[in-house]
């Protein structure tokens, strides 16, 4: 399901009409206010969220949604181009300007399809087929490394150097931040000088020796994400 949350009903109907060109068989629901219960109790994959709701701040509502552990794609919508700079804290997939709907929506749909392919992509590692999108971080212990999932479950165990793991997966934006950790940049929700926070409040240290390397690589990821 796609949810459009916008109190400007005429625009919401226009957006729905345009989305139907891409998603003929998908249910599209228009909400005139933010309804966390509805979003929680329905299989919502994509949310088009107006930043300037009548009595609510769309960015704050998106933070509330993320704080409940929900991971639907969020696309912010606004009449003001400069609002895009205030939205990155809640990791939106994209930003659609009401005055440039056709072009922005076309780019947005391409991004959604790229994300879908990334989530479905599988690679073979040591004769085991895994989805790297399921891996939040990789931890080194002794002479082994462990691929760790969202619930801190071990997805894969290998005998390999952690530096070699980063080299192997760097094109998927896995970044070494510590002698014992490589993190999946897609799941970073907060980055500080000496630690990062991944989904579900998983705190991973950033060592002083890896700090510059990590910042440079994360900057590359951020620029790539913005451009794609």
Secondary structure, 3 states (H helix, E strand, C coil): CEEEECCCHHHHHHHHHHHCCCCCCCCEEEECCCCHHHHHHCCCCEEEEECECCCCEHHHHHHHHHHCCCCCEEEEEECCHHHHHHCHHHCCCEEEEHHHHHHHHHHHHHHHHHHHHHHHCCEEECCEEECHHHCCEEEEECCEEEEECCCCCEEEEECCCHHHHHHHHHHHCEEEEECCEEEEHHHEEEECCCEEEEHHHEEEECCHHHHHHHHHHHHHHHHHHHHC
